[in-house]
Amino acid sequence: MRVLIVGSGGREHALAWKLAQSDRLNELHAAPGNPGIAALGTCHPVRAEDGDGLLELAQSLGIDLAVIGPEAPLVAGVADRLRHGGIPVFGPSAAAARIEGSKSFAKGVLDAAGVPTAQVLDSATAPCVVKADGLAAGKGVFVCRTQAEAEAGLAAAAALGGTVVVEELLEGEELSVFALCDGSRAVPLAAARDYKRAGDGDTGPNTGGMGSFSPVPGFGREAVTELVDRVHAPVIEQLARRGAPFAGVLFAGLMLTADGPKVLEFNCRFGDPETQSLLPRLDGDLLGALAGAAAGDLSGIDLETASRTAVTIVVAAGGYPERNDSGSPIDGVDKAERLGALVFHSGTARHGDRLVTNGGRVLGVTGVADDPEDARALAYEGAAAISFGGARYRADIALPEASRVG
């Protein structure tokens, strides 16, 4: 198969890395890709949101499957443009992608499906959570425990444009649960946990994600399958009833409250950085599964997940999430890989022969091992080997969870 990966982040690099292992793969292409993906296939200078440009590229290359990574092109209808042009696509239509693109739309679907979620509030009265209704690259959610924080969160969310949704503040541990969908069926993947806040101890502003790990204690195969049946399946059914069947990966962000799991949000794509922790644990042919979902037939697909643990550390720019970094030379990637870590490029570029920064979350470093503490140690060894001006990362990813996995 000839595969085109759409996107340029760490999630797309992880997908490219996994798909490159498939016996079914003949050619791997990416648009626009990144230096890490360029080591696995051919990158093309077409933006992820350029539906017409991507269709022209896919047709010229004879692409058998397009895999769209980020949410923005999905919400903008790029999958529809490619499908209408005859290209099989892994990724939902714009109508189905509204499950992430609009918080208010998602609330309506969840209520109709009977899936537990946070209650919508009439006003921003602390404690509460203030959310921008549309896409905000993971930075449109404001957890407000005081009235001053609520007022600041309301102003910050409003500044992003569009409407604002205010919800009750749910307490507990978070969980990310993924399922491959073909419009009617859902095939569960492993659970993961990510770390949204910028600083250690879950302090500082929300980010796109500063690290992740998988598996999560207490959420093995049976528990995850039960969650997908309770949470994902009713949403898939409800979307199909609305004439928007979901074909792609449906990602539920859950809060494990004292009253049971409740949905914080639904996303229409793989998580970043959760994908960097999920895919190294995945056995079996991911390419075959993605092609099955794109064709509307996941029957017979059962992707096994190994018992090994994966821990991912995001190495970010010093000013992230307020500011990105561009052009700073990066050293140590080869050293981290020699140590045995996987290094996924998230915000990098090439200036001549030099690898440089080109974003806020620059690299994701993943350690994989049978022992959870060994996986965590390897991830941190790899992260410590990498350097660029202002580089930083959280020191508490998968701690103390690593010692409890098993």
JOLIN-V130946 format. One record per helix or strand of 3 or more residues. SS is the DSSP state (A for helix, B for strand). FROM is the first residue (numbers start at 1). TO is the last residue. If there is no record, write none. Layout:
# JOLIN-V130946
ss:SS from:FROM to:TO
ss:SS from:FROM to:TO
This chain:
# JOLIN-V130946
ss:B from:2 to:7
ss:A from:10 to:19
ss:B from:27 to:32
ss:A from:35 to:38
ss:B from:42 to:44
ss:A from:51 to:61
ss:B from:65 to:68
ss:A from:71 to:75
ss:A from:78 to:84
ss:A from:94 to:101
ss:A from:103 to:113
ss:B from:128 to:132
ss:B from:141 to:144
ss:A from:147 to:159
ss:B from:164 to:167
ss:B from:173 to:182
ss:B from:186 to:194
ss:B from:197 to:199
ss:B from:203 to:206
ss:B from:211 to:214
ss:A from:221 to:241
ss:B from:247 to:257
ss:B from:260 to:267
ss:A from:274 to:281
ss:A from:286 to:294
ss:B from:309 to:316
ss:B from:325 to:329
ss:A from:333 to:338
ss:B from:342 to:345
ss:B from:348 to:351
ss:B from:354 to:359
ss:B from:361 to:369
ss:A from:372 to:385
ss:A from:401 to:403
